[in-house]
Structures are given as structure tokens and as C-alpha cells.
């Protein structure tokens, strides 16, 4: 039963155009998305980025064990949705100062929480240094993004404790579409299979590569279902749901 559920989930989460990538994890928590494994030239790691350009950085800055472990993962084995068949409650952790999923995009890229409190056309959706109350749900959304080859993100608690927050770095319209599809598909599956565990809302802040806001959303499970089930296109969903 559990295995068949995982297979069904993966069939929905993996897009037909999925392509292989290699993620280089740095010791400072950052990530570089490459087309293939880096090449070692002396004390330098030479990387072909996903855009096809060459870049390099000191090999000492690469977290070699974490990089090897990440790229050795099988997405099917990593998808932590087998707990949907469980009836055991998950302990709710106390938010800590350090969130283990932070650092996946460069620090300071999001507006500080104090800045978000200033009068703006948005409802104060911004990164907060607090882990979401259900780590398995948080990880499910992370795996959903990674299934769509979105690797530059960080997660946490939204503007309310029942809201999940996702900050995603995107490069162009295609990645905006991929991110929306990944989040809404995961949200829809959770709401359908484990409604008592699904977040009340999911808040999404998209940032472009220069750190500027590229889209801000506060999505309900009903909203997510519309896109996940094909009742609306990703382009229309963006226009209907974007806040700014």
C-alpha cells in the first residue's frame, strides 16, 4: 500500500521534461546548480552551470560529503510521503533560532522581517527564522520542489503558525511556472491524503537572481487543487493569485 502510494505521488510530481542536474553544496550552506559533476583542477572546482557557463571556486569551499550524498539520492526513496498511511501523530517541535533548511540561497536575499512590517502593497510575507511546526510536511514541500528541479529555496513558518512559508529563487518564467506547479501539486496531495496535517495556507515569495521580488502568493488548499488538477493553467493561476 505504502509503495503504491509513493509511486502514484511520484508520477504526479515528476514532470515529463525533467532533466538531470548536479547540485554542488557549499560549506556555507549555499548551492550551485550544475549540468554535471564539477571537475577538480588542483585546488579548484570547475563547474558548468545549468545555463552552460563555466565558473570556479576553491575546492575547500565545497562540502564534498554533502554534495555526494545529495546527488546519490533516489528521489523516489527520498519522497517522505509514506507517512500519509500512518495514524501516528508527529511531535511538534519548538521553533529554534537555527533552521536546518536555511542557507539554500544566499543570506540577506529576502527582506528582513522588520522591513516587511513597514507599509507595503504586500501583507508582510517574508522569511522568518522559525521552523514550520510539522517537519515532515515541510520536507514534503522541499522534495516537491526538488522533484521539479527547483533547488534554491528555503522554508519556515509563515505569517501565522498554521501557514507554511516558501522562499524560492527563480530564473525566468519557466522556473516560476515549475515552482508553482511543484508547490500546488504537493499541497493538493497533502490536503487530499492527510487533510489534518496540511498547512492552512502556503505563502510563497519568489525572488529573481538579483534578489528582487518576482511574485508573492498566499495559497489555500482549494487554490492549489485548481492548478494541480488542471482546472486552470499556471499562467492564469499566476495572474489570479499573485498579490503584488
Secondary structure as a PSIPRED ss2 file (coil, helix, strand):
# PSIPRED VFORMAT (PSIPRED V4.0)

   1 X C   1.000  0.000  0.000
   2 X H   0.000  1.000  0.000
   3 X H   0.000  1.000  0.000
   4 X H   0.000  1.000  0.000
   5 X H   0.000  1.000  0.000
   6 X H   0.000  1.000  0.000
   7 X H   0.000  1.000  0.000
   8 X H   0.000  1.000  0.000
   9 X H   0.000  1.000  0.000
  10 X H   0.000  1.000  0.000
  11 X H   0.000  1.000  0.000
  12 X H   0.000  1.000  0.000
  13 X H   0.000  1.000  0.000
  14 X C   1.000  0.000  0.000
  15 X C   1.000  0.000  0.000
  16 X C   1.000  0.000  0.000
  17 X C   1.000  0.000  0.000
  18 X C   1.000  0.000  0.000
  19 X C   1.000  0.000  0.000
  20 X C   1.000  0.000  0.000
  21 X C   1.000  0.000  0.000
  22 X E   0.000  0.000  1.000
  23 X E   0.000  0.000  1.000
  24 X E   0.000  0.000  1.000
  25 X E   0.000  0.000  1.000
  26 X E   0.000  0.000  1.000
  27 X C   1.000  0.000  0.000
  28 X C   1.000  0.000  0.000
  29 X C   1.000  0.000  0.000
  30 X C   1.000  0.000  0.000
  31 X E   0.000  0.000  1.000
  32 X E   0.000  0.000  1.000
  33 X E   0.000  0.000  1.000
  34 X E   0.000  0.000  1.000
  35 X C   1.000  0.000  0.000
  36 X C   1.000  0.000  0.000
  37 X C   1.000  0.000  0.000
  38 X C   1.000  0.000  0.000
  39 X E   0.000  0.000  1.000
  40 X E   0.000  0.000  1.000
  41 X E   0.000  0.000  1.000
  42 X C   1.000  0.000  0.000
  43 X C   1.000  0.000  0.000
  44 X E   0.000  0.000  1.000
  45 X E   0.000  0.000  1.000
  46 X E   0.000  0.000  1.000
  47 X E   0.000  0.000  1.000
  48 X E   0.000  0.000  1.000
  49 X E   0.000  0.000  1.000
  50 X C   1.000  0.000  0.000
  51 X C   1.000  0.000  0.000
  52 X C   1.000  0.000  0.000
  53 X C   1.000  0.000  0.000
  54 X E   0.000  0.000  1.000
  55 X E   0.000  0.000  1.000
  56 X E   0.000  0.000  1.000
  57 X E   0.000  0.000  1.000
  58 X E   0.000  0.000  1.000
  59 X H   0.000  1.000  0.000
  60 X H   0.000  1.000  0.000
  61 X H   0.000  1.000  0.000
  62 X E   0.000  0.000  1.000
  63 X C   1.000  0.000  0.000
  64 X H   0.000  1.000  0.000
  65 X H   0.000  1.000  0.000
  66 X H   0.000  1.000  0.000
  67 X H   0.000  1.000  0.000
  68 X H   0.000  1.000  0.000
  69 X H   0.000  1.000  0.000
  70 X H   0.000  1.000  0.000
  71 X H   0.000  1.000  0.000
  72 X H   0.000  1.000  0.000
  73 X C   1.000  0.000  0.000
  74 X C   1.000  0.000  0.000
  75 X H   0.000  1.000  0.000
  76 X H   0.000  1.000  0.000
  77 X H   0.000  1.000  0.000
  78 X H   0.000  1.000  0.000
  79 X C   1.000  0.000  0.000
  80 X C   1.000  0.000  0.000
  81 X C   1.000  0.000  0.000
  82 X H   0.000  1.000  0.000
  83 X H   0.000  1.000  0.000
  84 X H   0.000  1.000  0.000
  85 X H   0.000  1.000  0.000
  86 X C   1.000  0.000  0.000
  87 X C   1.000  0.000  0.000
  88 X C   1.000  0.000  0.000
  89 X C   1.000  0.000  0.000
  90 X C   1.000  0.000  0.000
  91 X C   1.000  0.000  0.000
  92 X C   1.000  0.000  0.000
  93 X C   1.000  0.000  0.000
  94 X C   1.000  0.000  0.000
  95 X C   1.000  0.000  0.000
  96 X C   1.000  0.000  0.000
  97 X C   1.000  0.000  0.000
  98 X C   1.000  0.000  0.000
  99 X C   1.000  0.000  0.000
 100 X C   1.000  0.000  0.000
 101 X C   1.000  0.000  0.000
 102 X C   1.000  0.000  0.000
 103 X C   1.000  0.000  0.000
 104 X C   1.000  0.000  0.000
 105 X C   1.000  0.000  0.000
 106 X C   1.000  0.000  0.000
 107 X C   1.000  0.000  0.000
 108 X C   1.000  0.000  0.000
 109 X C   1.000  0.000  0.000
 110 X C   1.000  0.000  0.000
 111 X C   1.000  0.000  0.000
 112 X C   1.000  0.000  0.000
 113 X H   0.000  1.000  0.000
 114 X H   0.000  1.000  0.000
 115 X H   0.000  1.000  0.000
 116 X H   0.000  1.000  0.000
 117 X C   1.000  0.000  0.000
 118 X C   1.000  0.000  0.000
 119 X C   1.000  0.000  0.000
 120 X C   1.000  0.000  0.000
 121 X C   1.000  0.000  0.000
 122 X C   1.000  0.000  0.000
 123 X C   1.000  0.000  0.000
 124 X C   1.000  0.000  0.000
 125 X C   1.000  0.000  0.000
 126 X C   1.000  0.000  0.000
 127 X C   1.000  0.000  0.000
 128 X C   1.000  0.000  0.000
 129 X C   1.000  0.000  0.000
 130 X C   1.000  0.000  0.000
 131 X C   1.000  0.000  0.000
 132 X C   1.000  0.000  0.000
 133 X C   1.000  0.000  0.000
 134 X C   1.000  0.000  0.000
 135 X H   0.000  1.000  0.000
 136 X H   0.000  1.000  0.000
 137 X H   0.000  1.000  0.000
 138 X H   0.000  1.000  0.000
 139 X H   0.000  1.000  0.000
 140 X H   0.000  1.000  0.000
 141 X H   0.000  1.000  0.000
 142 X H   0.000  1.000  0.000
 143 X H   0.000  1.000  0.000
 144 X H   0.000  1.000  0.000
 145 X H   0.000  1.000  0.000
 146 X H   0.000  1.000  0.000
 147 X H   0.000  1.000  0.000
 148 X C   1.000  0.000  0.000
 149 X C   1.000  0.000  0.000
 150 X C   1.000  0.000  0.000
 151 X C   1.000  0.000  0.000
 152 X C   1.000  0.000  0.000
 153 X E   0.000  0.000  1.000
 154 X E   0.000  0.000  1.000
 155 X E   0.000  0.000  1.000
 156 X E   0.000  0.000  1.000
 157 X E   0.000  0.000  1.000
 158 X C   1.000  0.000  0.000
 159 X C   1.000  0.000  0.000
 160 X C   1.000  0.000  0.000
 161 X C   1.000  0.000  0.000
 162 X C   1.000  0.000  0.000
 163 X E   0.000  0.000  1.000
 164 X E   0.000  0.000  1.000
 165 X E   0.000  0.000  1.000
 166 X E   0.000  0.000  1.000
 167 X E   0.000  0.000  1.000
 168 X E   0.000  0.000  1.000
 169 X E   0.000  0.000  1.000
 170 X C   1.000  0.000  0.000
 171 X C   1.000  0.000  0.000
 172 X C   1.000  0.000  0.000
 173 X H   0.000  1.000  0.000
 174 X H   0.000  1.000  0.000
 175 X H   0.000  1.000  0.000
 176 X H   0.000  1.000  0.000
 177 X H   0.000  1.000  0.000
 178 X H   0.000  1.000  0.000
 179 X H   0.000  1.000  0.000
 180 X H   0.000  1.000  0.000
 181 X H   0.000  1.000  0.000
 182 X H   0.000  1.000  0.000
 183 X H   0.000  1.000  0.000
 184 X H   0.000  1.000  0.000
 185 X H   0.000  1.000  0.000
 186 X H   0.000  1.000  0.000
 187 X H   0.000  1.000  0.000
 188 X H   0.000  1.000  0.000
 189 X H   0.000  1.000  0.000
 190 X H   0.000  1.000  0.000
 191 X H   0.000  1.000  0.000
 192 X H   0.000  1.000  0.000
 193 X H   0.000  1.000  0.000
 194 X C   1.000  0.000  0.000
 195 X C   1.000  0.000  0.000
 196 X C   1.000  0.000  0.000
 197 X C   1.000  0.000  0.000
 198 X C   1.000  0.000  0.000
 199 X C   1.000  0.000  0.000
 200 X C   1.000  0.000  0.000
 201 X E   0.000  0.000  1.000
 202 X E   0.000  0.000  1.000
 203 X E   0.000  0.000  1.000
 204 X E   0.000  0.000  1.000
 205 X E   0.000  0.000  1.000
 206 X E   0.000  0.000  1.000
 207 X E   0.000  0.000  1.000
 208 X C   1.000  0.000  0.000
 209 X C   1.000  0.000  0.000
 210 X C   1.000  0.000  0.000
 211 X C   1.000  0.000  0.000
 212 X C   1.000  0.000  0.000
 213 X E   0.000  0.000  1.000
 214 X E   0.000  0.000  1.000
 215 X E   0.000  0.000  1.000
 216 X E   0.000  0.000  1.000
 217 X E   0.000  0.000  1.000
 218 X E   0.000  0.000  1.000
 219 X E   0.000  0.000  1.000
 220 X C   1.000  0.000  0.000
 221 X H   0.000  1.000  0.000
 222 X H   0.000  1.000  0.000
 223 X H   0.000  1.000  0.000
 224 X H   0.000  1.000  0.000
 225 X H   0.000  1.000  0.000
 226 X H   0.000  1.000  0.000
 227 X H   0.000  1.000  0.000
 228 X H   0.000  1.000  0.000
 229 X C   1.000  0.000  0.000
 230 X C   1.000  0.000  0.000
 231 X C   1.000  0.000  0.000
 232 X C   1.000  0.000  0.000
 233 X C   1.000  0.000  0.000
 234 X H   0.000  1.000  0.000
 235 X H   0.000  1.000  0.000
 236 X H   0.000  1.000  0.000
 237 X H   0.000  1.000  0.000
 238 X H   0.000  1.000  0.000
 239 X H   0.000  1.000  0.000
 240 X H   0.000  1.000  0.000
 241 X H   0.000  1.000  0.000
 242 X C   1.000  0.000  0.000
 243 X C   1.000  0.000  0.000
 244 X C   1.000  0.000  0.000
